[in-house]
C-alpha cells in the first residue's frame, strides 16, 4: 500500500478546491465545494487521517489565507493557484503565484530583505 500524503498537502489540495474544514467538539467537518468537490479518493484520505487532521488544525499549523478574488484559500506561501497570484507580506499582489518577491516593496513572502 502506498504511503498517504502529508496532512498539509491533503489540506492544501482541498482548500484550493474551495472545500472548508471546521472542528467542533473534537469532530472534523468537511464542507465540500459545489464547483470542485473532492474526489472519492480525497474523501477516503480525510476519513483515514481525520484524527491527525484535527490535531494539525487545532494545533494552529494551518496558516491559510482567503483569496478575495476567487473566494478560495491560499496556500501556506499565500499563493492562490486558481488565480495564479500571490500576496506579499506587505499586502500587495506579486503578479504571479510563482514569484515570491513583491517588486513594489522589495521583500519576499517571509519578510526577508532581498535588495
CNS distance restraints for C-alpha pairs under 8 A (distance, minus, plus):
assign (resid   4 and name CA) (resid  45 and name CA) 7.42 0.50 0.50
assign (resid   5 and name CA) (resid   9 and name CA) 6.47 0.50 0.50
assign (resid   5 and name CA) (resid  10 and name CA) 6.62 0.50 0.50
assign (resid   6 and name CA) (resid  10 and name CA) 6.47 0.50 0.50
assign (resid   7 and name CA) (resid  11 and name CA) 6.19 0.50 0.50
assign (resid   7 and name CA) (resid  49 and name CA) 7.82 0.50 0.50
assign (resid   7 and name CA) (resid  52 and name CA) 7.42 0.50 0.50
assign (resid   7 and name CA) (resid  53 and name CA) 6.34 0.50 0.50
assign (resid   7 and name CA) (resid  56 and name CA) 7.64 0.50 0.50
assign (resid   8 and name CA) (resid  12 and name CA) 5.89 0.50 0.50
assign (resid   8 and name CA) (resid  62 and name CA) 7.70 0.50 0.50
assign (resid   9 and name CA) (resid  13 and name CA) 6.14 0.50 0.50
assign (resid  10 and name CA) (resid  14 and name CA) 6.33 0.50 0.50
assign (resid  10 and name CA) (resid  42 and name CA) 7.70 0.50 0.50
assign (resid  10 and name CA) (resid  45 and name CA) 7.83 0.50 0.50
assign (resid  10 and name CA) (resid  46 and name CA) 7.77 0.50 0.50
assign (resid  11 and name CA) (resid  15 and name CA) 5.84 0.50 0.50
assign (resid  12 and name CA) (resid  16 and name CA) 5.88 0.50 0.50
assign (resid  12 and name CA) (resid  75 and name CA) 6.00 0.50 0.50
assign (resid  13 and name CA) (resid  17 and name CA) 6.35 0.50 0.50
assign (resid  14 and name CA) (resid  18 and name CA) 6.56 0.50 0.50
assign (resid  14 and name CA) (resid  19 and name CA) 5.44 0.50 0.50
assign (resid  14 and name CA) (resid  20 and name CA) 7.84 0.50 0.50
assign (resid  14 and name CA) (resid  38 and name CA) 6.82 0.50 0.50
assign (resid  15 and name CA) (resid  19 and name CA) 5.02 0.50 0.50
assign (resid  15 and name CA) (resid  20 and name CA) 6.36 0.50 0.50
assign (resid  15 and name CA) (resid  72 and name CA) 6.86 0.50 0.50
assign (resid  15 and name CA) (resid  73 and name CA) 5.41 0.50 0.50
assign (resid  15 and name CA) (resid  74 and name CA) 7.68 0.50 0.50
assign (resid  16 and name CA) (resid  72 and name CA) 6.02 0.50 0.50
assign (resid  16 and name CA) (resid  73 and name CA) 5.53 0.50 0.50
assign (resid  16 and name CA) (resid  74 and name CA) 6.71 0.50 0.50
assign (resid  16 and name CA) (resid  75 and name CA) 7.44 0.50 0.50
assign (resid  16 and name CA) (resid  80 and name CA) 7.45 0.50 0.50
assign (resid  16 and name CA) (resid  81 and name CA) 7.14 0.50 0.50
assign (resid  16 and name CA) (resid  82 and name CA) 7.39 0.50 0.50
assign (resid  17 and name CA) (resid  33 and name CA) 6.70 0.50 0.50
assign (resid  17 and name CA) (resid  36 and name CA) 5.57 0.50 0.50
assign (resid  17 and name CA) (resid  37 and name CA) 7.07 0.50 0.50
assign (resid  17 and name CA) (resid  38 and name CA) 7.61 0.50 0.50
assign (resid  17 and name CA) (resid  72 and name CA) 7.08 0.50 0.50
assign (resid  18 and name CA) (resid  32 and name CA) 7.24 0.50 0.50
assign (resid  18 and name CA) (resid  33 and name CA) 5.03 0.50 0.50
assign (resid  18 and name CA) (resid  35 and name CA) 7.76 0.50 0.50
assign (resid  18 and name CA) (resid  36 and name CA) 6.93 0.50 0.50
assign (resid  18 and name CA) (resid  37 and name CA) 7.92 0.50 0.50
assign (resid  18 and name CA) (resid  71 and name CA) 7.60 0.50 0.50
assign (resid  18 and name CA) (resid  72 and name CA) 5.04 0.50 0.50
assign (resid  18 and name CA) (resid  73 and name CA) 6.74 0.50 0.50
assign (resid  19 and name CA) (resid  30 and name CA) 6.95 0.50 0.50
assign (resid  19 and name CA) (resid  31 and name CA) 5.65 0.50 0.50
assign (resid  19 and name CA) (resid  32 and name CA) 4.59 0.50 0.50
assign (resid  19 and name CA) (resid  33 and name CA) 4.74 0.50 0.50
assign (resid  19 and name CA) (resid  37 and name CA) 7.28 0.50 0.50
assign (resid  19 and name CA) (resid  38 and name CA) 7.75 0.50 0.50
assign (resid  20 and name CA) (resid  30 and name CA) 5.81 0.50 0.50
assign (resid  20 and name CA) (resid  31 and name CA) 5.01 0.50 0.50
assign (resid  20 and name CA) (resid  32 and name CA) 6.56 0.50 0.50
assign (resid  20 and name CA) (resid  33 and name CA) 7.62 0.50 0.50
assign (resid  21 and name CA) (resid  28 and name CA) 7.03 0.50 0.50
assign (resid  21 and name CA) (resid  29 and name CA) 5.70 0.50 0.50
assign (resid  21 and name CA) (resid  30 and name CA) 4.79 0.50 0.50
assign (resid  21 and name CA) (resid  31 and name CA) 6.33 0.50 0.50
assign (resid  22 and name CA) (resid  28 and name CA) 5.95 0.50 0.50
assign (resid  22 and name CA) (resid  29 and name CA) 5.08 0.50 0.50
assign (resid  22 and name CA) (resid  30 and name CA) 6.60 0.50 0.50
assign (resid  23 and name CA) (resid  27 and name CA) 5.41 0.50 0.50
assign (resid  23 and name CA) (resid  28 and name CA) 4.73 0.50 0.50
assign (resid  23 and name CA) (resid  29 and name CA) 6.10 0.50 0.50
assign (resid  23 and name CA) (resid  54 and name CA) 6.97 0.50 0.50
assign (resid  23 and name CA) (resid  58 and name CA) 7.83 0.50 0.50
assign (resid  24 and name CA) (resid  28 and name CA) 6.77 0.50 0.50
assign (resid  24 and name CA) (resid  29 and name CA) 7.71 0.50 0.50
assign (resid  26 and name CA) (resid  54 and name CA) 7.19 0.50 0.50
assign (resid  27 and name CA) (resid  54 and name CA) 7.42 0.50 0.50
assign (resid  28 and name CA) (resid  50 and name CA) 6.78 0.50 0.50
assign (resid  28 and name CA) (resid  53 and name CA) 7.98 0.50 0.50
assign (resid  28 and name CA) (resid  54 and name CA) 6.30 0.50 0.50
assign (resid  32 and name CA) (resid  36 and name CA) 7.94 0.50 0.50
assign (resid  32 and name CA) (resid  37 and name CA) 5.36 0.50 0.50
assign (resid  32 and name CA) (resid  38 and name CA) 6.56 0.50 0.50
assign (resid  33 and name CA) (resid  37 and name CA) 4.78 0.50 0.50
assign (resid  33 and name CA) (resid  38 and name CA) 7.51 0.50 0.50
assign (resid  38 and name CA) (resid  42 and name CA) 5.79 0.50 0.50
assign (resid  38 and name CA) (resid  43 and name CA) 6.39 0.50 0.50
assign (resid  39 and name CA) (resid  43 and name CA) 6.31 0.50 0.50
assign (resid  40 and name CA) (resid  44 and name CA) 6.14 0.50 0.50
assign (resid  41 and name CA) (resid  45 and name CA) 6.29 0.50 0.50
assign (resid  42 and name CA) (resid  46 and name CA) 6.33 0.50 0.50
assign (resid  43 and name CA) (resid  47 and name CA) 6.21 0.50 0.50
assign (resid  44 and name CA) (resid  48 and name CA) 6.11 0.50 0.50
assign (resid  45 and name CA) (resid  49 and name CA) 6.14 0.50 0.50
assign (resid  46 and name CA) (resid  50 and name CA) 5.44 0.50 0.50
assign (resid  46 and name CA) (resid  53 and name CA) 7.70 0.50 0.50
assign (resid  49 and name CA) (resid  53 and name CA) 6.12 0.50 0.50
assign (resid  50 and name CA) (resid  54 and name CA) 6.12 0.50 0.50
assign (resid  51 and name CA) (resid  55 and name CA) 6.32 0.50 0.50
assign (resid  52 and name CA) (resid  56 and name CA) 6.06 0.50 0.50
assign (resid  53 and name CA) (resid  57 and name CA) 6.12 0.50 0.50
assign (resid  54 and name CA) (resid  58 and name CA) 5.81 0.50 0.50
assign (resid  55 and name CA) (resid  59 and name CA) 5.75 0.50 0.50
assign (resid  56 and name CA) (resid  60 and name CA) 6.79 0.50 0.50
assign (resid  56 and name CA) (resid  61 and name CA) 5.70 0.50 0.50
assign (resid  56 and name CA) (resid  62 and name CA) 6.95 0.50 0.50
assign (resid  57 and name CA) (resid  61 and name CA) 5.80 0.50 0.50
assign (resid  57 and name CA) (resid  62 and name CA) 5.44 0.50 0.50
assign (resid  62 and name CA) (resid  76 and name CA) 7.80 0.50 0.50
assign (resid  63 and name CA) (resid  75 and name CA) 7.77 0.50 0.50
assign (resid  63 and name CA) (resid  76 and name CA) 5.79 0.50 0.50
assign (resid  64 and name CA) (resid  73 and name CA) 6.14 0.50 0.50
assign (resid  64 and name CA) (resid  74 and name CA) 5.66 0.50 0.50
assign (resid  64 and name CA) (resid  75 and name CA) 5.62 0.50 0.50
assign (resid  64 and name CA) (resid  76 and name CA) 5.70 0.50 0.50
assign (resid  64 and name CA) (resid  78 and name CA) 7.19 0.50 0.50
assign (resid  65 and name CA) (resid  73 and name CA) 5.61 0.50 0.50
assign (resid  65 and name CA) (resid  74 and name CA) 5.04 0.50 0.50
assign (resid  65 and name CA) (resid  75 and name CA) 7.04 0.50 0.50
assign (resid  65 and name CA) (resid  76 and name CA) 7.76 0.50 0.50
assign (resid  65 and name CA) (resid  78 and name CA) 6.27 0.50 0.50
assign (resid  66 and name CA) (resid  71 and name CA) 6.48 0.50 0.50
assign (resid  66 and name CA) (resid  72 and name CA) 5.95 0.50 0.50
assign (resid  66 and name CA) (resid  73 and name CA) 4.47 0.50 0.50
assign (resid  66 and name CA) (resid  74 and name CA) 5.79 0.50 0.50
assign (resid  67 and name CA) (resid  71 and name CA) 5.15 0.50 0.50
assign (resid  67 and name CA) (resid  72 and name CA) 5.36 0.50 0.50
assign (resid  67 and name CA) (resid  73 and name CA) 5.65 0.50 0.50
assign (resid  67 and name CA) (resid  74 and name CA) 6.04 0.50 0.50
assign (resid  67 and name CA) (resid  80 and name CA) 6.69 0.50 0.50
assign (resid  68 and name CA) (resid  72 and name CA) 7.79 0.50 0.50
assign (resid  69 and name CA) (resid  83 and name CA) 7.60 0.50 0.50
assign (resid  70 and name CA) (resid  82 and name CA) 7.48 0.50 0.50
assign (resid  70 and name CA) (resid  83 and name CA) 7.04 0.50 0.50
assign (resid  72 and name CA) (resid  80 and name CA) 7.50 0.50 0.50
assign (resid  72 and name CA) (resid  82 and name CA) 7.85 0.50 0.50
assign (resid  73 and name CA) (resid  80 and name CA) 6.87 0.50 0.50
assign (resid  74 and name CA) (resid  78 and name CA) 5.02 0.50 0.50
assign (resid  74 and name CA) (resid  79 and name CA) 5.06 0.50 0.50
assign (resid  74 and name CA) (resid  80 and name CA) 4.56 0.50 0.50
assign (resid  74 and name CA) (resid  81 and name CA) 7.43 0.50 0.50
assign (resid  75 and name CA) (resid  79 and name CA) 5.41 0.50 0.50
assign (resid  75 and name CA) (resid  80 and name CA) 6.62 0.50 0.50
assign (resid  77 and name CA) (resid  86 and name CA) 7.68 0.50 0.50
assign (resid  77 and name CA) (resid 109 and name CA) 6.84 0.50 0.50
assign (resid  78 and name CA) (resid  86 and name CA) 5.56 0.50 0.50
assign (resid  78 and name CA) (resid  87 and name CA) 5.62 0.50 0.50
assign (resid  78 and name CA) (resid  88 and name CA) 7.62 0.50 0.50
assign (resid  78 and name CA) (resid 109 and name CA) 7.88 0.50 0.50
assign (resid  79 and name CA) (resid  84 and name CA) 7.06 0.50 0.50
assign (resid  79 and name CA) (resid  85 and name CA) 5.73 0.50 0.50
assign (resid  79 and name CA) (resid  86 and name CA) 4.09 0.50 0.50
assign (resid  79 and name CA) (resid  87 and name CA) 6.58 0.50 0.50
assign (resid  79 and name CA) (resid  97 and name CA) 5.14 0.50 0.50
assign (resid  80 and name CA) (resid  84 and name CA) 5.49 0.50 0.50
assign (resid  80 and name CA) (resid  85 and name CA) 5.48 0.50 0.50
assign (resid  80 and name CA) (resid  86 and name CA) 6.08 0.50 0.50
assign (resid  80 and name CA) (resid  97 and name CA) 6.56 0.50 0.50
assign (resid  81 and name CA) (resid  85 and name CA) 6.81 0.50 0.50
assign (resid  81 and name CA) (resid  97 and name CA) 6.64 0.50 0.50
assign (resid  84 and name CA) (resid  96 and name CA) 5.62 0.50 0.50
assign (resid  84 and name CA) (resid  97 and name CA) 4.80 0.50 0.50
assign (resid  84 and name CA) (resid  98 and name CA) 7.81 0.50 0.50
assign (resid  85 and name CA) (resid  93 and name CA) 6.75 0.50 0.50
assign (resid  85 and name CA) (resid  94 and name CA) 6.69 0.50 0.50
assign (resid  85 and name CA) (resid  95 and name CA) 5.64 0.50 0.50
assign (resid  85 and name CA) (resid  96 and name CA) 4.21 0.50 0.50
assign (resid  85 and name CA) (resid  97 and name CA) 4.06 0.50 0.50
assign (resid  85 and name CA) (resid  98 and name CA) 7.62 0.50 0.50
assign (resid  86 and name CA) (resid  93 and name CA) 5.64 0.50 0.50
assign (resid  86 and name CA) (resid  94 and name CA) 5.56 0.50 0.50
assign (resid  86 and name CA) (resid  95 and name CA) 6.84 0.50 0.50
assign (resid  86 and name CA) (resid  96 and name CA) 5.89 0.50 0.50
assign (resid  86 and name CA) (resid  97 and name CA) 4.63 0.50 0.50
assign (resid  86 and name CA) (resid  98 and name CA) 7.68 0.50 0.50
assign (resid  86 and name CA) (resid  99 and name CA) 7.31 0.50 0.50
assign (resid  86 and name CA) (resid 100 and name CA) 7.35 0.50 0.50
assign (resid  87 and name CA) (resid  91 and name CA) 5.77 0.50 0.50
assign (resid  87 and name CA) (resid  92 and name CA) 5.66 0.50 0.50
assign (resid  87 and name CA) (resid  93 and name CA) 4.52 0.50 0.50
assign (resid  87 and name CA) (resid  94 and name CA) 6.01 0.50 0.50
assign (resid  87 and name CA) (resid 109 and name CA) 7.62 0.50 0.50
assign (resid  88 and name CA) (resid  92 and name CA) 5.48 0.50 0.50
assign (resid  88 and name CA) (resid  93 and name CA) 6.01 0.50 0.50
assign (resid  88 and name CA) (resid  94 and name CA) 6.24 0.50 0.50
assign (resid  88 and name CA) (resid 100 and name CA) 7.28 0.50 0.50
assign (resid  88 and name CA) (resid 101 and name CA) 7.16 0.50 0.50
assign (resid  88 and name CA) (resid 102 and name CA) 5.69 0.50 0.50
assign (resid  88 and name CA) (resid 107 and name CA) 7.64 0.50 0.50
assign (resid  88 and name CA) (resid 108 and name CA) 6.57 0.50 0.50
assign (resid  88 and name CA) (resid 109 and name CA) 5.12 0.50 0.50
assign (resid  89 and name CA) (resid 107 and name CA) 7.75 0.50 0.50
assign (resid  89 and name CA) (resid 108 and name CA) 7.24 0.50 0.50
assign (resid  89 and name CA) (resid 109 and name CA) 5.26 0.50 0.50
assign (resid  89 and name CA) (resid 110 and name CA) 6.97 0.50 0.50
assign (resid  89 and name CA) (resid 111 and name CA) 6.36 0.50 0.50
assign (resid  90 and name CA) (resid 105 and name CA) 7.65 0.50 0.50
assign (resid  92 and name CA) (resid 102 and name CA) 7.21 0.50 0.50
assign (resid  92 and name CA) (resid 104 and name CA) 7.76 0.50 0.50
assign (resid  93 and name CA) (resid 102 and name CA) 7.09 0.50 0.50
assign (resid  94 and name CA) (resid  99 and name CA) 6.31 0.50 0.50
assign (resid  94 and name CA) (resid 100 and name CA) 7.01 0.50 0.50
assign (resid  94 and name CA) (resid 101 and name CA) 6.56 0.50 0.50
assign (resid  94 and name CA) (resid 102 and name CA) 4.80 0.50 0.50
assign (resid  94 and name CA) (resid 103 and name CA) 6.84 0.50 0.50
assign (resid  95 and name CA) (resid  99 and name CA) 7.23 0.50 0.50
assign (resid 100 and name CA) (resid 108 and name CA) 5.42 0.50 0.50
assign (resid 100 and name CA) (resid 109 and name CA) 5.79 0.50 0.50
assign (resid 101 and name CA) (resid 106 and name CA) 6.52 0.50 0.50
assign (resid 101 and name CA) (resid 107 and name CA) 5.84 0.50 0.50
assign (resid 101 and name CA) (resid 108 and name CA) 4.33 0.50 0.50
assign (resid 101 and name CA) (resid 109 and name CA) 6.72 0.50 0.50
assign (resid 102 and name CA) (resid 106 and name CA) 5.59 0.50 0.50
assign (resid 102 and name CA) (resid 107 and name CA) 5.88 0.50 0.50
assign (resid 102 and name CA) (resid 108 and name CA) 6.12 0.50 0.50
assign (resid 102 and name CA) (resid 109 and name CA) 7.84 0.50 0.50
assign (resid 103 and name CA) (resid 107 and name CA) 7.68 0.50 0.50
assign (resid 106 and name CA) (resid 113 and name CA) 6.96 0.50 0.50
assign (resid 106 and name CA) (resid 114 and name CA) 6.30 0.50 0.50
assign (resid 106 and name CA) (resid 115 and name CA) 6.24 0.50 0.50
assign (resid 107 and name CA) (resid 111 and name CA) 5.53 0.50 0.50
assign (resid 107 and name CA) (resid 112 and name CA) 5.86 0.50 0.50
assign (resid 107 and name CA) (resid 113 and name CA) 5.25 0.50 0.50
assign (resid 107 and name CA) (resid 114 and name CA) 5.85 0.50 0.50
assign (resid 107 and name CA) (resid 115 and name CA) 7.74 0.50 0.50
assign (resid 108 and name CA) (resid 112 and name CA) 5.92 0.50 0.50
assign (resid 108 and name CA) (resid 113 and name CA) 7.17 0.50 0.50
assign (resid 108 and name CA) (resid 114 and name CA) 7.06 0.50 0.50
